[in-house]
């Protein structure tokens, strides 16, 4: 069997620098030497450093003298100040990439920016960066958390150095709409991405993959998860002694990579051991007829028998393994047949290699959960949807089966409020993972996020298909005091009250009903703000086009008084056609106020004085209509009007003289 080592594996620059500084300090300094927290996430290296006099402390309460080493994750300035107040000599082993992120966050805060840190808020590196902003920075772990932030005038984004680039980009995409000014500083360490890419490439070429690193190292866990996603059998270990010869049975090529906290000597030890085991693997497998199982191992087996309370699985051991009913899946079932059938090949987790009755206890649910966590972590970081079946309705939401129990809050089930959640039972739903905490076994989903993205995509497609000036059919969805919202193929457009009809409309409900289908014209599309303006009246005949023919000058017409003004009255001749009766044309006598003669709502007979269709104006006379009804000829009307005009002029002159005499 050939053993291949990944191109990028083991100590990164920052970790190597921290180790070298620690060893130099151990050689040169007298008195106690402390490391604030484990210098790196590798128990073997921590033990190695302790043997050289470097003790790990979690806080400074018991450190009164000596030397303090700041690990590569860095710390807040307040901790550095406390160390110096205590008289401790400080050796700062902060990774240069982390130090750059700290300084950028500090400078941006001083310049008035609200700093957003993308990363794990519990990680010491992130806590240190926040400390350099005076505690004013905001931490978000993903795009869903970023969407909950308020808007700011100035926003700046930095990231934990080990963050996936796609997660940072997803956060930035959300924050673009929340700031007038947005500055993005890429503080992600390029070595992380290079190590992950090298591990992925190697995992695709080999039959089995070994990842070496501390069990508590997030960097190592990520490498393991990525390698497993390729479909290659992958095992994570800390030391060479943990290698199992059976892992290499039938393998032609084995791959080896290591996390950023794994020293070269451990990598070399594992590589040497892998080559030794490969040579002996075939012989060792021939020495036994049956598979030896270990607790916590995931293996394949075939279902050979099913009864009401348990399932028997052939896993190649001396006896069949037993899956109790409760270990078949993550939700309650009444019969094993809901999950498996005889002959099914399944993966199982070895709970106990042998219980007090000599039985092998297995769990399909735990094996499914292990695989699910890997897939969920990838989906969470990439923002891709996951699919699961709704199994239960609980207080506040739904339980979704993803191979592991996940919670879907009621407020995130749909784009609008859902009163009856039971209708989703048994349905397959697509959701986004918005919160993931394996330590607390917490998974929170959002179906609403998937629906919003789909809705937005359809909106964009519809916007591209619509054209200004087009006449389309729509459904009235909502009425307001200022107009109606009309659904035109999935998009709501505003039909302003002034565009509902040619005549005056006091409220849309006078003309329209919710659910009514109408034809409208698209008069404006604002793609930037996603707004559509509609008109109904522009698809209806314009009554002014025939006004001149229907109402010749001199004819009498019936009209309704719609409103009064100090200078006269506006009347509706027909829907969409209004005219003006000037106050001078109310009566043969002087009228002080229009309301002395007319009231709103009155129906009156008027004489047409003029019609101007281009300007949409019509002048009418109440006085002339009365005269015409009384039978006066046109000449008599003109003579009487002239006499009245002369009399009015004489009265005006007399009034002026009286005012002068007084």
SVG drawing of the C-alpha trace seen along z (x, -y; Angstrom):
<svg xmlns="http://www.w3.org/2000/svg" viewBox="-90 -114 109 132">
<polyline fill="none" stroke="black" stroke-width="0.4" points="0.0,0.0 1.3,-3.4 1.1,-6.3 0.7,-9.8 1.2,-13.0 -0.9,-16.1 1.1,-19.0 0.1,-21.3 -0.1,-19.6 1.0,-20.4 2.1,-23.6 1.0,-26.8 3.3,-29.9 1.5,-31.4 1.6,-28.2 5.3,-27.4 6.2,-30.9 4.4,-30.6 6.2,-27.3 9.6,-28.7 9.0,-31.8 7.8,-29.5 10.9,-27.3 13.2,-30.3 11.5,-31.8 11.9,-28.4 15.7,-28.5 16.3,-32.1 13.9,-33.1 14.3,-32.4 11.3,-31.9 7.8,-30.6 6.6,-30.7 2.9,-30.7 0.8,-30.2 -2.6,-31.9 -4.6,-29.0 -3.1,-26.0 -0.6,-27.5 -2.1,-25.3 -4.9,-22.8 -2.7,-19.7 -2.4,-17.8 1.0,-16.2 2.6,-19.6 1.1,-21.1 2.6,-18.2 5.9,-18.7 5.9,-22.4 4.9,-21.6 7.9,-19.3 10.0,-22.3 8.5,-24.4 5.7,-26.2 2.5,-25.9 -1.0,-26.5 -3.2,-29.0 -6.8,-30.0 -6.6,-33.5 -4.0,-35.7 -5.4,-35.5 -2.6,-33.2 0.2,-34.7 2.2,-37.2 5.6,-37.1 7.5,-35.4 6.8,-35.4 3.5,-35.2 3.3,-33.8 0.3,-35.1 -0.8,-32.3 -1.2,-32.7 -5.0,-33.5 -4.1,-36.8 -5.9,-38.6 -7.6,-41.9 -5.5,-44.9 -7.0,-44.8 -5.4,-41.4 -2.0,-42.8 -2.5,-45.8 -3.4,-43.5 -0.3,-41.3 2.0,-44.4 0.3,-45.7 1.2,-42.4 4.8,-42.8 4.7,-39.9 7.1,-39.9 4.9,-39.4 6.0,-37.4 3.5,-38.1 3.2,-35.1 0.0,-36.4 -0.1,-35.2 0.7,-38.1 -2.5,-37.4 -4.5,-37.7 -2.5,-40.8 -3.4,-42.4 -7.1,-41.7 -6.9,-43.2 -5.2,-46.4 -7.6,-46.8 -10.6,-46.4 -9.0,-49.0 -8.3,-51.5 -11.8,-51.2 -13.5,-51.7 -11.4,-54.8 -12.4,-56.1 -16.1,-55.8 -17.0,-52.5 -19.2,-49.9 -17.0,-46.8 -18.6,-43.4 -16.5,-40.3 -17.4,-37.2 -16.6,-34.1 -17.2,-32.0 -18.1,-34.4 -16.8,-31.8 -13.4,-31.5 -10.5,-33.2 -9.3,-34.8 -12.7,-36.5 -12.9,-37.6 -9.5,-39.2 -10.4,-41.1 -13.6,-42.4 -11.4,-43.5 -9.3,-45.7 -12.5,-47.6 -13.2,-48.4 -15.9,-45.8 -17.9,-47.7 -17.6,-45.2 -20.5,-43.0 -19.9,-39.3 -22.0,-37.3 -21.5,-33.7 -23.4,-33.6 -25.6,-35.5 -28.7,-34.8 -27.3,-36.6 -26.1,-39.4 -29.6,-39.9 -30.8,-40.7 -28.4,-43.7 -29.7,-47.3 -28.6,-49.6 -25.5,-51.9 -24.0,-54.8 -20.6,-53.2 -19.9,-49.4 -16.6,-47.5 -16.2,-43.8 -13.3,-41.7 -13.1,-37.9 -11.7,-35.2 -8.5,-34.1 -9.8,-30.5 -13.2,-31.4 -14.3,-29.9 -14.3,-32.6 -17.8,-31.7 -19.2,-32.4 -17.6,-35.8 -18.9,-36.6 -22.4,-35.6 -22.3,-38.0 -21.0,-40.8 -23.8,-40.3 -26.4,-40.8 -24.6,-43.8 -24.5,-45.7 -28.1,-46.8 -27.5,-47.9 -24.8,-50.6 -24.3,-53.8 -20.6,-53.0 -19.3,-49.4 -15.6,-48.5 -14.6,-44.8 -11.2,-43.7 -10.2,-40.1 -8.4,-38.9 -8.7,-35.2 -5.4,-33.3 -4.6,-32.0 -2.8,-29.0 -6.1,-27.6 -7.7,-27.5 -4.5,-26.0 -4.4,-23.2 -8.1,-22.4 -7.7,-22.3 -4.7,-20.1 -6.6,-17.7 -9.6,-17.6 -7.5,-16.9 -5.6,-14.0 -8.8,-12.5 -10.2,-12.2 -7.2,-10.1 -6.9,-7.6 -8.9,-4.7 -8.6,-5.7 -7.7,-9.0 -6.1,-9.7 -6.3,-13.1 -3.9,-13.8 -4.7,-16.5 -6.1,-17.3 -9.6,-16.2 -10.4,-19.8 -9.0,-21.4 -11.7,-23.0 -9.2,-23.2 -8.6,-19.4 -12.3,-18.6 -13.0,-20.7 -10.3,-18.8 -11.9,-15.5 -15.4,-16.6 -14.2,-17.9 -12.4,-14.6 -15.4,-12.6 -17.6,-14.6 -15.5,-13.2 -16.9,-9.7 -13.5,-8.4 -13.3,-6.5 -11.7,-9.0 -10.4,-8.6 -9.2,-11.3 -6.5,-10.5 -4.1,-12.2 -1.3,-9.7 0.1,-6.8 -1.0,-4.3 -4.7,-5.0 -4.3,-3.6 -6.3,-0.4 -4.8,2.1 -8.3,3.0 -8.7,-0.5 -6.2,0.3 -7.6,3.7 -8.0,3.8 -6.6,0.2 -4.1,-0.4 -3.4,-4.1 -3.7,-5.8 -3.7,-9.5 -2.3,-11.5 -2.9,-15.1 -2.7,-17.1 -4.2,-20.1 -2.4,-23.4 -1.6,-22.4 0.1,-19.1 3.9,-19.0 6.1,-17.4 7.3,-14.7 3.8,-13.4 3.1,-13.4 6.3,-11.5 5.4,-9.0 2.0,-8.4 3.3,-8.0 5.9,-5.5 3.2,-3.5 0.9,-3.5 3.5,-1.9 4.2,0.7 0.5,1.5 0.0,1.7 2.6,4.4 0.9,6.5 -2.7,5.7 -3.4,8.6 -1.8,11.1 -3.7,9.8 -7.0,10.0 -6.4,13.6 -5.7,14.5 -9.4,14.1 -12.6,15.2 -14.7,12.5 -14.6,8.8 -13.6,7.3 -15.7,4.3 -15.0,1.2 -17.4,-1.2 -17.9,-4.4 -17.0,-2.8 -19.3,-3.2 -19.6,-0.1 -21.8,1.3 -24.2,4.3 -27.2,6.1 -30.6,6.3 -31.3,10.0 -34.4,10.0 -37.0,7.6 -39.3,7.8 -41.5,5.3 -38.8,4.0 -35.5,4.5 -33.6,5.2 -30.9,7.8 -28.0,6.8 -25.2,8.9 -22.0,6.9 -19.5,9.7 -18.9,10.4 -19.5,13.7 -23.1,12.7 -25.6,10.4 -25.8,6.9 -29.0,5.6 -30.6,2.2 -33.2,1.4 -36.3,-0.4 -35.2,-3.7 -31.9,-3.6 -33.3,-3.2 -33.8,-6.9 -34.1,-10.3 -37.9,-10.4 -40.4,-8.1 -41.8,-5.2 -44.3,-2.5 -42.7,0.2 -39.2,0.8 -40.6,1.3 -41.2,-2.4 -37.4,-2.7 -35.8,0.5 -36.6,3.8 -34.9,7.2 -32.0,7.2 -31.3,3.5 -27.6,2.5 -27.2,-0.2 -24.5,-2.0 -24.6,-1.6 -22.8,-3.0 -21.3,-0.5 -22.8,-1.5 -21.4,1.5 -19.2,4.3 -20.6,6.6 -23.2,5.9 -23.8,8.0 -25.7,10.5 -22.9,10.8 -24.9,8.9 -23.5,6.3 -25.6,3.1 -25.9,0.9 -27.5,-2.4 -28.6,-3.4 -29.8,-6.8 -26.3,-7.7 -24.6,-6.7 -27.2,-8.8 -26.6,-11.7 -22.8,-11.5 -23.2,-11.8 -25.8,-14.4 -23.6,-16.7 -21.0,-16.7 -23.5,-17.6 -25.2,-20.2 -21.9,-21.9 -21.1,-22.2 -24.7,-23.4 -24.4,-25.9 -21.1,-27.3 -22.2,-27.4 -25.7,-28.6 -27.2,-25.8 -30.6,-24.3 -31.1,-20.9 -34.2,-18.6 -35.9,-16.7 -39.3,-15.3 -41.5,-17.0 -42.0,-14.5 -43.6,-16.4 -45.4,-19.6 -44.1,-21.0 -44.5,-24.2 -43.3,-27.0 -42.6,-25.1 -41.8,-21.8 -39.3,-19.0 -37.6,-18.1 -35.8,-14.8 -32.5,-15.4 -30.9,-12.2 -30.9,-14.2 -33.6,-16.2 -33.7,-19.8 -36.0,-22.6 -38.0,-24.8 -39.5,-27.8 -43.1,-28.6 -42.1,-32.1 -39.7,-30.7 -42.0,-28.0 -43.4,-30.3 -43.2,-33.9 -46.4,-34.7 -47.9,-33.5 -49.1,-29.9 -51.9,-29.2 -52.1,-25.4 -48.6,-23.7 -50.1,-20.2 -50.6,-20.4 -46.8,-20.0 -46.6,-16.7 -45.0,-14.1 -44.1,-16.6 -40.6,-17.0 -39.4,-20.6 -36.3,-22.4 -34.7,-24.7 -31.6,-26.6 -29.5,-26.0 -29.3,-29.3 -27.9,-28.1 -25.6,-25.1 -24.0,-24.1 -22.9,-20.5 -21.8,-20.7 -25.3,-21.6 -26.9,-19.5 -28.7,-22.5 -29.9,-22.9 -32.2,-25.7 -33.8,-25.8 -35.5,-28.4 -37.9,-27.4 -38.8,-31.0 -35.2,-31.8 -35.5,-29.3 -39.0,-30.7 -37.7,-34.3 -34.9,-33.4 -37.2,-31.6 -39.7,-34.5 -36.9,-37.0 -35.7,-34.9 -39.2,-34.8 -39.6,-38.5 -36.4,-39.2 -37.6,-36.9 -41.0,-38.6 -39.4,-42.1 -37.3,-41.1 -40.4,-39.8 -42.6,-43.0 -42.5,-46.0 -43.7,-49.5 -46.8,-50.2 -47.9,-46.6 -51.5,-45.8 -51.8,-42.8 -54.4,-41.1 -54.2,-41.3 -56.0,-40.3 -56.9,-42.9 -55.2,-41.8 -55.5,-44.7 -57.3,-48.0 -56.0,-51.1 -57.0,-54.8 -54.5,-55.8 -55.1,-53.0 -55.1,-49.2 -52.4,-46.6 -52.8,-44.3 -51.1,-41.0 -49.7,-40.9 -48.3,-37.4 -46.8,-37.1 -45.7,-40.7 -47.8,-43.4 -48.1,-46.7 -49.7,-49.9 -52.8,-51.1 -53.0,-54.6 -56.5,-56.0 -56.0,-58.6 -55.5,-55.8 -58.5,-53.7 -61.0,-55.5 -61.5,-58.7 -64.0,-60.0 -63.2,-61.0 -62.9,-58.1 -63.0,-58.8 -62.0,-55.2 -60.9,-52.3 -63.7,-50.2 -66.3,-52.2 -65.0,-50.6 -62.9,-47.5 -63.3,-44.4 -60.6,-42.1 -60.2,-39.1 -61.5,-40.9 -59.7,-40.4 -59.0,-43.6 -56.9,-44.7 -54.2,-47.3 -51.5,-49.1 -47.9,-49.1 -47.0,-52.8 -43.7,-52.6 -41.2,-49.9 -38.7,-50.8 -36.4,-47.8 -33.9,-49.3 -36.6,-49.6 -38.8,-46.8 -41.9,-48.9 -44.5,-48.8 -47.0,-51.5 -50.3,-50.6 -53.2,-52.3 -56.7,-51.0 -58.2,-54.1 -55.7,-54.1 -57.2,-50.8 -60.7,-52.3 -62.3,-54.7 -61.4,-58.4 -64.8,-60.1 -63.3,-63.5 -62.7,-62.1 -66.5,-62.4 -67.4,-65.4 -67.5,-68.0 -69.9,-65.9 -72.2,-64.9 -72.4,-68.4 -72.5,-71.1 -72.1,-74.8 -75.5,-76.2 -77.2,-72.9 -78.6,-72.2 -77.2,-69.3 -77.9,-67.6 -75.0,-67.6 -74.3,-66.8 -72.5,-69.3 -69.4,-67.5 -67.6,-70.3 -67.8,-74.0 -65.0,-76.6 -64.9,-80.3 -65.1,-81.1 -67.8,-78.7 -68.8,-75.0 -67.4,-71.9 -70.0,-69.6 -69.9,-66.1 -71.6,-65.9 -70.8,-62.2 -68.3,-59.9 -64.8,-61.3 -66.1,-64.6 -66.2,-67.6 -67.0,-71.2 -66.9,-74.6 -69.8,-76.9 -68.3,-80.2 -70.0,-82.2 -70.8,-84.9 -73.0,-82.4 -75.0,-81.3 -77.9,-83.8 -79.2,-87.1 -78.3,-88.7 -74.9,-89.1 -74.0,-85.9 -71.6,-86.4 -71.0,-82.7 -71.6,-79.6 -73.3,-77.8 -76.0,-80.5 -77.3,-78.9 -76.0,-75.4 -75.0,-72.4 -72.8,-69.5 -74.8,-66.6 -77.4,-68.9 -78.5,-67.9 -78.9,-70.9 -79.6,-71.9 -76.8,-73.9 -76.1,-75.5 -72.8,-74.6 -70.7,-77.8 -67.5,-76.2 -65.8,-72.8 -62.0,-72.3 -61.2,-68.5 -57.5,-69.1 -57.3,-70.9 -60.2,-68.7 -62.2,-71.8 -65.9,-72.7 -67.5,-76.0 -71.2,-75.9 -73.9,-78.4 -76.7,-77.9 -78.0,-81.4 -78.2,-81.0 -79.9,-77.6 -82.7,-79.3 -83.1,-82.0 -83.2,-79.5 -85.9,-77.6 -87.9,-80.9 -87.8,-81.2 -85.5,-84.3 -83.9,-84.5 -80.1,-84.8 -80.4,-88.5 -82.6,-89.1 -80.1,-87.3 -77.3,-89.4 -79.2,-92.7 -80.2,-91.8 -76.6,-90.8 -75.4,-94.2 -77.9,-96.1 -76.9,-94.3 -73.3,-95.0 -74.0,-98.8 -76.1,-98.8 -73.3,-97.1 -70.8,-99.6 -73.0,-102.6 -73.5,-101.1 -69.8,-100.6 -69.1,-104.3 -71.7,-105.5 -70.3,-103.4 -66.8,-104.9 -68.2,-108.5 -70.0,-107.8 -66.8,-106.4 -64.9,-109.5 -67.5,-111.9 -67.4,-110.2"/>
</svg>
